[in-house]
């Protein structure tokens, strides 16, 4: 969502290295948005003549409108689709079983891909202890937070603020940080071979968000902390790609900036997941069937 400098707001457009595979990548032929009646979704389309003022679509979109919003590439975004637009206002209790908002895209190859928002179960459920919101649990929340703090520690001036990870984690959790990470903004989706690549919208610099976290954890005035936090900190929101959490810490300027005072949509983070091609999946299933048949004899 926009107008929230404390979170990784959306963006548009591409990023990272341009490979030969990306030149041959397939784009979605159809797209369906589901599960948005409670959690909400927000769709923006970009007029290339006025990239600073994306147009918000507030009604239920059809497939062609979704495809239009996902029309970005490495050079410019056609817009973005935000999943779970109401996440920021959810309490931790309501967040636990919040409705997923899902964007299912089909590339015409018989292997659709589902992109989804996250809820508390996705973050805090662990195989050994069930639903556990505490520091040190074996779950996505702790995995992501440790990766996030590892990224912060690449900035030497933040070393004194990252020593007590438990306190930072508790502060982040209690301030609604995980809810703020759970409404990914999808700028584009591409498929190449068995790899699906997703452009996630965000800020080109999340310095204000980091300063807010440190100030709340330490009790120092945010203005004082802001002067100590370096520029250039980057971190994406999180998206589930066919159920697998994906996120990144490297962005590129999107070419699209919303004129909202905090430069929303200013960057894109590119993430990818390996998804078996239909032919590969069929061979795997046939192989499994053959093994079963042999075992029955």
WOQUIWO-V560301 format. One record per residue. N is the residue number from 1. PHI is phi as a letter, one per 20 degrees, with the letter a starting at -180 (999 if undefined). OMEGA is omega in degrees with one decimal (none if undefined). Layout:
n->[N,N]
phi->[PHI,PHI]
omega->[OMEGA,OMEGA]
This chain:
n->[1,2,3,4,5,6,7,8,9,10,11,12,13,14,15,16,17,18,19,20,21,22,23,24,25,26,27,28,29,30,31,32,33,34,35,36,37,38,39,40,41,42,43,44,45,46,47,48,49,50,51,52,53,54,55,56,57,58,59,60,61,62,63,64,65,66,67,68,69,70,71,72,73,74,75,76,77,78,79,80,81,82,83,84,85,86,87,88,89,90,91,92,93,94,95,96,97,98,99,100,101,102,103,104,105,106,107,108,109,110,111,112,113,114,115,116,117,118,119,120,121,122,123,124,125,126,127,128,129,130,131,132,133,134,135,136,137,138,139,140,141,142,143,144,145,146,147,148,149,150,151,152,153,154,155,156,157,158,159,160,161,162,163,164,165,166,167,168,169,170,171,172,173,174,175,176,177,178,179,180,181,182,183,184,185,186,187,188,189,190,191,192,193,194,195,196,197,198,199,200,201,202,203,204,205,206,207,208,209,210,211,212,213,214,215,216,217,218,219,220,221,222,223,224,225,226,227,228,229,230,231,232,233,234,235,236,237,238,239,240,241,242,243,244,245,246,247,248,249,250,251,252,253,254,255,256,257,258,259,260,261,262,263,264,265,266,267,268,269,270,271,272,273,274,275,276,277,278,279,280,281,282,283,284,285,286,287,288,289,290,291,292,293,294,295,296,297]
phi->[999,e,m,c,f,e,c,f,f,g,a,a,m,e,a,m,f,e,e,f,f,f,f,d,f,e,d,f,e,b,b,c,d,c,m,d,f,d,f,n,b,c,c,d,d,d,e,g,f,b,f,e,c,g,e,e,e,d,d,f,e,e,f,f,f,f,f,f,f,e,e,e,b,f,d,a,e,e,q,a,c,e,d,m,f,e,f,f,e,e,f,f,f,f,f,g,c,f,f,f,d,c,d,d,d,c,e,n,d,n,c,f,c,d,d,c,f,d,c,f,f,f,f,d,f,c,f,e,c,m,f,b,e,e,f,n,f,e,b,f,g,f,f,f,f,f,f,f,f,g,f,f,f,f,d,g,f,e,g,f,e,d,f,e,f,f,f,f,f,f,f,g,f,f,e,n,f,f,f,f,e,d,d,f,d,e,e,a,c,c,c,b,m,d,d,d,d,c,e,d,f,a,e,f,b,d,g,g,f,f,f,f,f,f,f,f,f,d,n,f,g,f,f,f,f,g,f,e,e,f,f,n,e,c,a,e,f,d,c,e,d,l,n,d,f,c,a,b,c,c,c,c,g,e,n,c,c,f,e,c,n,c,l,f,m,e,b,c,d,d,c,b,c,e,c,g,f,g,f,f,f,f,f,f,f,f,f,f,f,f,f,f,f,f,f,f,f]
omega->[-177.3,175.9,179.8,-175.0,-177.5,-176.9,177.8,-178.3,-176.3,171.9,174.0,171.3,-168.8,-173.4,176.5,-173.1,178.6,-176.6,177.6,-179.8,-177.3,178.4,-177.6,-174.0,175.3,174.7,-175.7,174.1,175.1,178.8,-179.6,178.7,-177.8,174.5,-174.6,-175.5,180.0,-174.5,173.9,174.3,177.2,-178.7,176.7,169.4,-174.2,170.8,-177.4,180.0,-178.6,-172.7,-179.5,-178.1,176.3,-179.4,179.5,174.0,-173.5,177.2,-179.3,-174.6,170.6,-174.2,-177.6,178.4,176.8,178.7,178.5,-180.0,-179.3,-172.8,-179.1,173.9,-173.9,-173.4,-176.6,-178.1,173.5,-179.0,175.2,178.8,180.0,178.8,-179.2,-175.1,-177.1,-174.0,-174.4,-177.1,-176.3,172.3,179.9,178.9,179.0,-178.0,-173.6,-177.7,-179.3,179.8,174.4,169.0,-172.2,174.2,180.0,-178.5,-179.9,-178.5,179.7,-179.1,178.8,-178.1,-179.3,-179.8,-179.9,174.5,-172.9,167.5,179.7,170.0,-176.4,179.5,179.4,-177.2,-164.0,179.8,178.3,-177.9,-174.1,-172.1,-178.3,-177.1,-172.0,-177.6,-175.1,174.2,176.5,179.0,-179.8,-178.3,-177.4,-178.1,179.8,178.4,-178.8,-176.1,176.8,176.1,179.9,-179.9,173.6,178.5,178.5,-176.7,172.6,175.9,-174.5,-176.9,179.5,-174.0,-177.2,-178.0,-173.5,-177.1,-179.2,-176.9,-179.8,179.9,176.9,179.7,-178.6,179.0,179.3,179.9,-175.1,177.8,178.4,-177.0,-177.6,174.0,-178.5,179.7,-164.9,-179.3,-175.0,177.1,-172.4,-178.9,176.5,177.1,179.4,178.1,177.1,-175.7,179.8,-177.9,173.7,-179.2,-177.1,172.6,179.5,177.8,178.3,175.5,175.3,179.5,-178.3,179.1,179.8,179.7,179.6,178.6,177.6,178.3,-178.8,-179.9,179.6,-179.1,-174.4,-176.0,178.0,175.5,-175.9,178.6,177.9,-178.8,-177.5,179.2,-178.2,-178.1,-177.2,173.3,170.3,177.5,-175.8,177.1,-177.9,164.7,-175.0,176.1,170.9,175.5,-172.7,175.0,-178.3,-178.3,179.6,179.2,-178.4,-176.6,178.4,-176.0,172.3,178.1,-171.1,-172.3,178.8,178.8,177.3,-177.6,-176.7,178.5,179.6,176.3,174.4,-179.2,-172.5,-176.9,172.7,175.1,-178.0,178.6,-179.0,175.4,175.7,179.8,-178.0,174.9,-179.1,-178.8,179.5,179.2,179.8,178.9,178.4,-179.4,178.5,178.1,179.3,178.8,-179.6,177.9,179.9,-180.0,179.9,-177.9,-177.4,-176.2,none]
